Amino acid sequence: MSEPKKYQPTPEQIAKWKRIEELDRTAFAGLFSEEEHREKVKEFLARDYVKDQLEKVRAHKKKLLEKLAWDEDYEQMLLEELERRNGS
């Protein structure tokens, strides 16, 4: 009786697996440099970080509300134009 043939990956498969392992090990490490990481931590721990973020969110919200108001006005104008065209 012959023994089953043992699986032997190709050199290309081995190289591919090694590359995947390398990428897995450095997946998080590649997001920030050490200096960027230090700055992010420093920002987060700063006493005014939450206040600064709140100001940014409020400024963004204000812009969105202004855009929404403009879009609502434009929508109303288009509806009125459709009514005028259908009523004529």
C-alpha positions as CSV (number, residue, x, y, z in Angstrom):
1,M,0.0,0.0,0.0
2,S,1.4,3.4,-0.9
3,E,1.4,6.4,1.4
4,P,-0.6,9.4,0.5
5,K,1.3,12.1,-1.3
6,K,2.5,14.9,1.1
7,Y,1.3,18.4,0.2
8,Q,4.2,20.6,-1.0
9,P,3.4,24.3,-1.5
10,T,4.9,26.0,-4.5
11,P,7.6,28.6,-4.0
12,E,5.1,31.3,-5.2
13,Q,2.6,30.2,-2.5
14,I,5.3,30.3,0.2
15,A,6.4,33.8,-0.9
16,K,2.8,34.9,-0.9
17,W,2.2,33.6,2.6
18,K,5.3,35.2,3.9
19,R,4.3,38.6,2.4
20,I,0.8,38.2,4.0
21,E,2.4,37.5,7.4
22,E,4.6,40.6,7.1
23,L,1.7,42.8,6.2
24,D,-0.4,41.3,9.1
25,R,2.4,42.1,11.6
26,T,2.7,45.7,10.5
27,A,-0.9,46.4,9.6
28,F,-1.4,48.8,12.6
29,A,2.1,50.0,12.9
30,G,2.0,51.6,9.5
31,L,-0.9,54.0,10.3
32,F,1.2,56.7,12.0
33,S,4.8,57.5,12.4
34,E,6.1,57.7,16.0
35,E,5.9,61.5,15.9
36,E,2.3,61.4,14.6
37,H,1.4,58.9,17.3
38,R,2.9,61.1,20.0
39,E,1.0,64.1,18.7
40,K,-2.3,62.2,18.6
41,V,-1.9,61.0,22.1
42,K,-0.9,64.5,23.2
43,E,-4.0,66.0,21.5
44,F,-6.2,63.4,23.1
45,L,-4.8,64.0,26.6
46,A,-4.9,67.8,26.2
47,R,-7.5,69.5,28.5
48,D,-9.0,71.4,25.6
49,Y,-9.3,68.4,23.2
50,V,-13.0,67.8,23.9
51,K,-13.8,71.5,23.7
52,D,-11.9,71.8,20.4
53,Q,-13.7,68.8,19.0
54,L,-17.1,70.3,20.1
55,E,-16.3,73.5,18.4
56,K,-15.4,71.7,15.2
57,V,-18.6,69.6,15.3
58,R,-20.7,72.7,15.9
59,A,-19.1,74.6,13.0
60,H,-19.7,71.6,10.7
61,K,-23.3,71.3,11.9
62,K,-23.8,75.0,11.2
63,K,-22.6,74.6,7.6
64,L,-24.8,71.5,7.1
65,L,-27.9,73.4,8.5
66,E,-27.2,76.3,6.1
67,K,-26.9,73.9,3.2
68,L,-30.1,72.2,4.3
69,A,-32.0,75.5,4.4
70,W,-30.8,76.4,0.9
71,D,-31.8,73.0,-0.4
72,E,-35.3,73.3,1.2
73,D,-35.7,76.8,-0.4
74,Y,-34.7,75.4,-3.7
75,E,-37.0,72.4,-3.4
76,Q,-39.9,74.8,-2.6
77,M,-39.1,76.9,-5.6
78,L,-39.1,73.8,-7.9
79,L,-42.4,72.6,-6.5
80,E,-43.9,76.0,-7.1
81,E,-42.6,75.9,-10.7
82,L,-44.1,72.5,-11.2
83,E,-47.5,73.7,-9.9
84,R,-47.3,76.7,-12.1
85,R,-46.5,74.6,-15.2
86,N,-49.2,72.0,-14.4
87,G,-51.8,74.7,-13.6
88,S,-51.3,76.6,-16.9
